[in-house]
Amino acid sequence: MGQPHSLQLQAEVEQCVQDRTGRRIRDLAVEVRPERVVLRGRAATFYVKQLAQHGVREVLPEVSLENAIVVGERLTTEAPSPATA
């Protein structure tokens, strides 16, 4: 598998995961390796994590999949607004 094909496949898998999850995976990273696909990122629920798996399966139904998406961490990084006097 040549690198241009690998990059194209990675982009296709990432787009399918984004579409399937409604872009609800924060910091999504998709690694397409010869032996498996690895998903990383953060999701609010296990349901969204599972949807990400289905997105990979749409493109690569037979591939070994490692879903390392973390579930349940606080997804916002906003600081609390200061109190006004």
Residue pairs with C-beta under 8 A, 6 or more apart in sequence:
1 34
6 32
9 32
9 59
9 60
10 30
10 31
10 32
12 59
13 30
13 32
13 37
13 55
13 56
13 59
13 60
14 28
14 30
16 55
16 56
16 58
16 59
17 25
17 28
17 30
17 39
17 52
17 55
17 56
18 25
18 28
18 55
19 55
20 51
20 52
20 54
20 55
20 58
21 43
21 48
21 51
21 52
21 55
24 43
24 44
24 48
24 51
25 41
25 42
25 43
25 48
25 52
25 69
26 41
26 42
26 43
26 75
27 40
27 41
27 42
28 39
28 40
28 41
28 52
29 38
29 39
29 40
29 41
30 37
30 38
30 39
30 40
30 56
31 37
31 38
31 40
35 64
36 63
36 64
36 65
36 66
37 56
37 60
37 63
37 64
37 65
37 66
38 65
38 66
38 68
39 52
39 53
39 56
39 65
39 66
39 67
39 68
39 69
40 68
40 69
41 52
41 69
41 70
42 69
42 70
42 71
42 73
42 75
43 49
43 52
43 69
43 70
43 71
44 71
44 72
44 75
45 71
45 72
46 71
48 71
49 67
49 69
49 71
52 67
52 69
53 65
53 67
56 63
56 65
57 65
